[in-house]
Amino acid sequence: MTYKTKVELALEMVKHQISIGTRFHYIGADGWYGNSYWFGQELDNLQQLFVLEVHSDQYVYTQPPQIYLPEKQGIKGRQPKLYKALGEVTGVNETGQKIADNQWEKIGLRQRGKGDLNCLGYTQKVYGWDGSSSYYSERILTYQGYG
């Protein structure tokens, strides 16, 4: 037996379905999976369209961050191994609160027996970084409010 997290199991299921020929319109998941930077990156690597919820306290960059490995300071000590990011980071909740009322638009989610299911939404390009790797990823963040 091997221990696997819920996120690792989910990715394993997606890979299995792809291997047997399943085609997805998109892959959707709640904030547990959406807060895993690694999960979204792996779905990107599999060239899958996905929609992942994120928690309101997750941080994003509104401009591409500059990822760098700091220079060693002084003669003593170890060479830095942890990457740093330059750029303005903001909470998803803070960013969502700055959306003006007239910027929200009607977004069709799906058809159902009682009529179309719609929401009010606003879409914005953001950039995510896992805090340790040498790259960031571009994401589309959609804020939803029902109304």
N, C-alpha and C positions, 0 to 999 in steps of 0.2 A: 504494500500500500504506500502511496505517496500523497502527502498533504498538498492540496491545491486550494488557493483562495477562490472566492466566488467569481472574481474577475478572470482569473486563469481558466476556470471551468467554462465560463461564458465564451471566451475566445476559442477554447478547444471545440466547443459545440459549433461555433460559426465556421471554423476551419473544416470540421467534419462535414457540415452541410455543403460547403463549397466543393469539397472533394467528391461528393456523390452527385454533384450537378445541380444543386439547389441554386436558384437565382433569386436574389432579394431585390425588391423595389428600394428598400432602405432597411437599416438595422436601427432599432430604437431601444433605448435603455434609460433607466431612471438615474438620479443623481449619485447613487452608490457607484455606478460604473462611469458616469460622466466626470466625476472628480478624480478618476484614475487617468492621469495623463497618458500613461503607458497603453491603456486599452484603446483610446482614440488613435494613438499613433499606430498601433498594430492594425486597426481597421483601415487607416489610411494606406498602410503598406500593402494590405490585401486589395486595395483599390475598390473599397466598398463605400457606398453612400450611407451616412449614418446621422442620426439625430440623438444626441445624448443630453439629458438634463444635467444641470450643474447646480450646486448649492449657491445660495446668494452670497456667501462669504468667500467664494473662490475669487482668486485674483487673475487679472488679464492685463495685457499691454494693449493700448490703442494704436501704438506705432511699433514697428518691428524693433525688438530689443537688440542691443549689441552684446553678444555673448563672448566672453573672453576669459582666458586663464591668467590670473594676476602674475606679475613679475615677482621673483623672489626679492625680498627686502633684506638687505644686509648680507653678511658672510655666513653667519650661523643660521641654523634652522633648516627645515626641509623645504624642498621645492613645492609650491602650492599645487594641489591636485583638484581643488574644488573650483568649478566655473562660477563666474559672477555675471550678472546682467546689468547693463546700463539702459535706462529707459524708465518712463513713468508708469508705475504699476497702479492699478485701481481695482477696487472690489466690484464684482458684477452688480451688486445691489446699488452701489453708489452711481455707477454708470447708468443703470436703469432708471434711477430717480431723476436724471438730468434730461429725460426725453420729454419734449413738449407735447401737450395734448394733441396738437394738429399734426404731429409726426406719426401717430399710430395709424395703421391701415388694416383693413379687413383681410384676413388670411384664411383660406379654405383648408381645413384639416382633413376631412374625409366625408364621403357620402354615407348616409345611414337611412334607415327606414322612415324615420320621422323628419327627414330633410337633411340638408347639409350641416355639418358641424363646423362652425367658424370660430375664430377668436380675433382679438385685436393684437397686432404685433408690430414690432420694429426690428429690423435686421441691421446688424453692424459688423464689419470685419474687425476681428481682434486677433491677438497673438498670444499663444500659451507657451509657457516654459516650465519644465518639471523641476527646476531648481538645481539640477546636477549635470545634465548632459550639455554637449557643445552645440545644440541646435534648438530652434524654436519651431512652432508650427502655426500656420495660419488657420484660423477658424472663423466661422460665421456664427455670431451670437444672435439669437432671436429672443426678444423679450415678449412674453405673452401675458395678456390680461383679457379676461372674458368680459364682453360688454356688448 
